Amino acid sequence: MKRIKKLLVANRGEIALRIMRSAREMGIQTVAVFSQADRNALHVRFADEAICIGPPASSQSYLVMNKIIEAALEANADAIHPGYGFLSENENFAAEVKKAGLIFIGPSAESIELMGSKLAAKTAAAKFNVPLVPGTAEPISDIPQAKKIASEIGYPILIKASAGGGGKGMRVVNHEAEFEEQMERATSEAMSAFGDGAVFIEKYVTQPRHIEFQIFGDQHGNVVHLFERECSIQRRHQKVIEEAPSSILTPELRAKMGKAAVDVAKSANYYNAGTVEFIVDENKNFYFLEMNTRLQVEHPVTEQITGFDLVKLQIKIAEGEKLPFQQEDLSIHGHAIEVRVYAEDPNNNFLPDIGTLKTYRRPQGHGIRVDDGFEQGMAIPFYYDPMIAKMICHDETRERAIEKTIRAIDEYEITGLETTLGFCKFVMKHEAFRSGDFDTKFVEKYFKPEFLEEKSVEDEEIIASILATQVVNESKTAPLKTQHNITTSSNWKKNRNN
Ligand code: MV4
């Protein structure tokens, strides 16, 4: 067992802060790395030390392994936490960190590599009888044979890149006539995107729910799951709303899927935090898709319903400690919903809307957690992911968590750029979401930007008339209530999305 005294966080934004906060509570010194665009970022200010690792582009800073490892050695750190994105699922990075005599806070390089290959992951999982989507177990080499398999499975089928994941390099084939064309496209896309052209076939589950299990393993062979997260509300393979637990799992199905998730982890000799991704069809059949070998963006909903700090657990496991609990000790407490606040315009196909946070006020109150990396007046840099914040609401039941989320969205004040908050409120109010009867096609099926449409001219007229009232009121000492309406003019727009 080796105690970590100083930790370098190889990331930026909210997750860098999230990790450093837990480290500090454990008495661990923190080292930030930053690009030239992040000189004034909050993670830099929060850390005990900070080291500049290069120009703004992540390819010249947050993705450069040797700069980060050199920074860790220079600062005398004994461990590196990669966060999510950037180098977090790069097996070479995990291996290089270890070679440099440092602790990598995550799984082994071997586990990362195994799960990086979707085909190898499926082969490993199959040895533990984990349910897989019907399909091929090997890369396709022979087209006539692949066509034969496809017609046996039945169209529509999906062609997936073995080196892909997260929806990258997937092609739907509806009829045999399209097979060769789509196959060639998938192969050449996979080749140019991943340097590996291996593709395989799966039956296409047309309207699945995406349910993932949080698992944790220690370096002594113990593995448990910390229940599931429902992540079906997404657009373009980007999640926007996540919740725990899922409203469709019975205790029996949860136990079955949980065991399958633990078996997937065991098949990879996995330790530290990981996520096992399943799709569930309309008959509640579940299938293992892939495993993510990092701490995920949406981990806070699991923290809220289990009460554990997942980053502290990660650090203790990396130090060599045993898991502090067994499966039977764990239970679900209440319901948690996370909404991701992106600097994106839902009126404009969710395209990034970069700019400055002219006003930025977080919601407050019982059961509300905001993980963010910005303050009022800061600009959202366009070099990186446009996520401003994650807001997590926790309450006793799903219904109450939904009501709390709506209240908190109304209280959240962001001006200076467009965000996904109004979209998230639309989802919270939608009957399909509220009843729990939805799948990964929710956005396509139900969302139209018109539902958010704000007649800005009309808004301006309203504001102008309030301003006029204020001038009159001020001359006779305005009551506070009138002034309040003016400062929350951004909420006037939001409230029209009801
Ligand atoms: C699928 C699928 C349907 N059938 N595989 C997308 C992300 C990647 N992890 C796998 N994905 C899917 N694989 C079969 N055989 C549908 C998806 C999928 C999806 C999965 C999870 C969450 C959102 C999704 C959105 C579209 C498609």
Residues whose N, C-alpha, C, O or C-beta is under 5 A from the ligand:
A	BS01	MV4	V133 L158 G165 G166 G167 E202 K203 Y204 V205 H210 C231 L289 T440
